[in-house]
Amino acid sequence: MSAPFEPSAAAENTRSEVGQLPRRILLVGISQESRALTLGFLRRPGSEIEVADHAAAALDSLEREPFDLILIDLSMAATEGCEAAQAIRAWEAQRAHRRVPILALCADATREQRTRCIAAGCDALVAKPLDEQTLVEAVRSCSEALQIECVPEIADLLPDYLAHRRADADALWQAIFDGNWVLVSRLGHDMKGSGKIYGLPRISEIGARLEASGKANGRREAVLALAHLESFVARAAREMVGSLVPPESAGIRAPRSSSDG
């Protein structure tokens, strides 16, 4: 079922800032209560958004036409959502189909749920309730083209560089949780300087955002930038050097709380 485009004047400023989104998006398992909101956030001129209530309907849609991004809502039944992601990845493998980015939406992005859904084949996880900027940035993080300007002389150093950025991400989540904005700013500053040197200008951009958010004590902006970092590092590792980064690294995580152990 395709959803026609209807402009939303209320979010024009956000939309002008975030730029182009994938043209064809498939929503899987989005509840009636969340559907209108999600559609309103993602609609753009020329966009085509189709809705599938469950995994079988999603596979039927994929058989008919290609999509640029898939959103799966885990809120109603996380297990069913993970099974839908697994079914889509199996369908792609059987047909040697290109890998379509999958973004999981959930009510509570716990460590266990992140690990489970990323292992099922999702590229990232974002927690609800959603606002437009958070959802749009998560969608872009999953679907934007990787900009890699390989420098042959240091190509063999990229695995270690990406592994270090993964370690930085862990340190940054804890720094945000602790309110250690000096560390957030310092790590962001270091990434801002190193990304382009390694042929990864996107990491330099993310580093600049982290540095600025650290200086401003901006928790929301830091979380968004860090989500981009984790997604980019996971995708770059998968496409460039195989399974360098643990699969849970692609999740858009909340800072660790005492209940996480």
C-alpha positions as CSV (number, residue, x, y, z in Angstrom):
1,M,0.0,0.0,0.0
2,S,1.7,3.2,-1.1
3,A,1.2,6.4,0.8
4,P,0.9,9.6,-1.4
5,F,3.0,12.6,-0.6
6,E,1.4,15.4,1.4
7,P,3.6,18.4,2.3
8,S,4.1,19.2,5.9
9,A,4.7,22.9,6.4
10,A,5.5,22.5,10.1
11,A,8.8,20.8,9.4
12,E,10.2,22.8,6.5
13,N,13.1,24.2,8.4
14,T,14.2,20.7,9.5
15,R,13.7,19.3,6.1
16,S,15.8,22.0,4.4
17,E,18.6,21.2,6.8
18,V,18.7,17.4,6.5
19,G,18.6,17.2,2.8
20,Q,17.5,14.4,0.5
21,L,16.1,11.1,1.9
22,P,15.8,7.8,0.2
23,R,13.1,8.0,-2.5
24,R,11.5,4.6,-2.0
25,I,10.9,3.5,1.7
26,L,9.2,0.4,3.0
27,L,7.6,0.5,6.4
28,V,7.2,-2.9,8.1
29,G,5.0,-3.5,11.2
30,I,4.4,0.2,11.9
31,S,1.3,0.4,14.1
32,Q,-1.7,2.5,13.1
33,E,-0.9,5.0,16.0
34,S,2.7,5.5,14.7
35,R,2.1,5.3,11.0
36,A,0.7,8.8,10.3
37,L,3.5,10.3,12.4
38,T,6.2,8.3,10.6
39,L,4.8,9.1,7.2
40,G,4.6,12.8,8.1
41,F,8.3,12.8,9.1
42,L,9.6,11.0,6.0
43,R,7.5,12.3,3.2
44,R,9.2,14.4,0.5
45,P,8.3,15.6,-3.0
46,G,8.6,12.6,-5.3
47,S,9.0,10.1,-2.4
48,E,7.2,6.7,-2.5
49,I,6.4,5.1,0.9
50,E,4.8,1.7,1.1
51,V,3.4,0.0,4.2
52,A,3.6,-3.7,5.0
53,D,2.0,-5.1,8.1
54,H,4.2,-8.1,8.5
55,A,7.2,-10.0,7.0
56,A,5.3,-11.9,4.4
57,A,3.8,-8.7,3.0
58,A,7.2,-7.0,3.1
59,L,8.7,-9.8,1.0
60,D,5.8,-9.5,-1.5
61,S,6.6,-5.8,-1.8
62,L,10.3,-6.5,-2.4
63,E,9.4,-9.1,-5.1
64,R,7.4,-6.4,-7.0
65,E,9.8,-3.4,-6.9
66,P,13.1,-2.2,-5.3
67,F,13.4,-0.1,-2.2
68,D,16.1,2.2,-0.9
69,L,15.4,1.8,2.8
70,I,13.3,-0.5,5.1
71,L,12.0,0.6,8.5
72,I,10.9,-2.2,10.9
73,D,9.0,-1.3,14.0
74,L,9.9,-3.6,16.9
75,S,7.6,-2.0,19.4
76,M,4.6,-4.3,19.1
77,A,6.6,-7.6,19.0
78,A,10.4,-7.4,19.0
79,T,10.8,-11.1,18.1
80,E,8.6,-10.7,15.0
81,G,10.5,-7.6,14.0
82,C,13.8,-9.5,14.2
83,E,12.3,-12.4,12.2
84,A,11.2,-9.9,9.5
85,A,14.7,-8.6,9.2
86,Q,16.1,-12.1,9.0
87,A,13.6,-13.0,6.4
88,I,14.6,-10.0,4.3
89,R,18.3,-10.8,4.6
90,A,17.6,-14.4,3.6
91,W,15.6,-13.3,0.6
92,E,18.4,-11.0,-0.5
93,A,21.0,-13.8,-0.2
94,Q,18.9,-16.2,-2.2
95,R,18.5,-13.8,-5.0
96,A,22.0,-12.2,-4.8
97,H,20.0,-9.0,-4.3
98,R,21.7,-5.8,-3.2
99,R,21.7,-5.2,0.6
100,V,18.9,-2.7,1.4
101,P,19.6,-0.7,4.6
102,I,17.2,-1.7,7.5
103,L,16.5,0.7,10.4
104,A,14.8,-0.7,13.4
105,L,12.5,1.4,15.5
106,C,11.8,0.4,19.1
107,A,10.3,1.7,22.4
108,D,13.4,0.9,24.5
109,A,16.8,0.4,22.9
110,T,18.2,-1.9,25.6
111,R,21.6,-3.6,25.1
112,E,20.0,-7.0,24.7
113,Q,17.5,-5.7,22.1
114,R,20.2,-3.8,20.2
115,T,22.4,-7.0,20.0
116,R,19.4,-9.1,18.9
117,C,18.1,-6.9,16.1
118,I,21.6,-6.0,14.7
119,A,22.4,-9.7,14.6
120,A,19.2,-10.3,12.7
121,G,20.4,-8.0,10.0
122,C,19.4,-4.5,10.9
123,D,21.9,-1.7,10.2
124,A,20.9,0.5,13.1
125,L,18.4,1.0,15.9
126,V,16.7,4.1,17.1
127,A,14.5,4.5,20.2
128,K,11.1,6.0,20.3
129,P,9.4,8.3,21.0
130,L,10.7,9.9,17.8
131,D,11.0,13.4,16.7
132,E,11.5,14.3,13.1
133,Q,15.2,15.3,13.3
134,T,16.2,12.1,15.1
135,L,14.4,9.9,12.7
136,V,15.5,11.7,9.6
137,E,19.1,11.7,10.8
138,A,19.0,8.0,11.6
139,V,17.5,7.3,8.1
140,R,20.3,9.3,6.5
141,S,23.0,7.6,8.6
142,C,21.7,4.2,7.4
143,S,21.3,5.1,3.7
144,E,23.8,7.7,2.7
145,A,26.6,6.7,0.4
146,L,29.9,5.9,2.0
147,Q,32.4,8.6,1.0
148,I,35.8,6.9,1.2
149,E,38.8,8.5,-0.5
150,C,41.3,5.7,-0.1
151,V,44.9,6.7,0.4
152,P,46.9,3.7,-0.9
153,E,50.0,4.5,1.2
154,I,48.0,4.0,4.5
155,A,45.2,1.6,3.4
156,D,46.6,-1.1,5.6
157,L,46.2,1.1,8.6
158,L,42.4,1.5,8.1
159,P,41.4,-1.6,10.1
160,D,43.2,-0.3,13.2
161,Y,41.8,3.2,12.6
162,L,38.2,2.0,12.5
163,A,38.8,-0.2,15.6
164,H,40.0,2.8,17.5
165,R,37.0,4.8,16.4
166,R,34.8,2.0,17.8
167,A,36.6,2.2,21.1
168,D,36.1,6.0,21.0
169,A,32.4,5.4,20.5
170,D,32.2,3.3,23.7
171,A,34.1,6.0,25.6
172,L,31.9,8.7,24.2
173,W,28.7,7.0,25.3
174,Q,30.0,6.8,28.8
175,A,31.2,10.4,28.7
176,I,27.8,11.6,27.7
177,F,26.2,9.5,30.5
178,D,28.6,11.0,33.0
179,G,28.3,14.6,31.6
180,N,32.1,14.6,30.8
181,W,31.8,17.2,28.1
182,V,35.5,17.9,28.1
183,L,36.2,14.4,26.9
184,V,33.4,14.5,24.4
185,S,34.9,17.7,22.9
186,R,38.5,16.3,23.0
187,L,37.6,13.0,21.3
188,G,35.5,14.9,18.7
189,H,38.4,17.3,18.0
190,D,40.8,14.3,17.5
191,M,38.4,12.7,15.0
192,K,37.9,16.0,13.2
193,G,41.6,16.1,12.5
194,S,42.2,12.5,11.6
195,G,39.3,11.5,9.4
196,K,40.3,13.2,6.3
197,I,43.9,12.0,6.7
198,Y,42.6,8.5,6.5
199,G,40.4,9.2,3.5
200,L,37.2,9.3,5.7
201,P,35.9,12.9,5.5
202,R,32.6,11.8,7.1
203,I,34.4,11.0,10.3
204,S,35.9,14.5,10.3
205,E,32.4,16.0,9.9
206,I,31.1,13.9,12.8
207,G,34.1,14.8,14.9
208,A,33.4,18.5,14.4
209,R,29.8,18.0,15.5
210,L,31.0,16.1,18.6
211,E,33.5,18.8,19.4
212,A,30.9,21.5,19.1
213,S,28.3,19.6,21.2
214,G,30.9,19.0,23.9
215,K,31.8,22.6,24.1
216,A,28.0,23.5,24.3
217,N,27.1,20.6,26.8
218,G,24.7,19.6,24.0
219,R,23.6,16.1,24.9
220,R,21.0,15.7,22.1
221,E,23.4,16.8,19.4
222,A,26.2,14.6,20.8
223,V,23.9,11.5,20.8
224,L,22.9,12.2,17.2
225,A,26.5,12.7,16.1
226,L,27.6,9.5,17.9
227,A,24.8,7.5,16.3
228,H,26.2,8.6,12.9
229,L,29.7,7.6,14.0
230,E,28.7,4.1,15.0
231,S,26.6,3.5,11.9
232,F,29.4,4.8,9.6
233,V,32.1,2.8,11.3
234,A,30.1,-0.4,11.1
235,R,29.2,0.1,7.5
236,A,32.8,1.0,6.5
237,A,34.1,-2.0,8.3
238,R,31.6,-4.3,6.6
239,E,32.3,-2.9,3.2
240,M,36.0,-2.3,3.4
241,V,37.5,-4.8,5.8
242,G,34.9,-7.4,6.6
243,S,33.8,-8.2,10.1
244,L,36.2,-5.8,11.9
245,V,33.6,-4.2,14.1
246,P,31.2,-6.2,16.4
247,P,27.7,-6.2,15.0
248,E,26.2,-4.4,17.9
249,S,28.2,-1.3,17.2
250,A,25.8,-0.3,14.5
251,G,23.0,0.3,17.0
252,I,22.0,3.8,17.9
253,R,22.5,3.4,21.6
254,A,21.6,5.2,24.7
255,P,24.3,5.9,27.3
256,R,24.8,3.0,29.7
257,S,22.8,3.3,32.9
258,S,23.4,1.6,36.2
259,S,20.7,-1.0,35.3
260,D,22.8,-2.2,32.3
261,G,25.4,-3.7,34.7
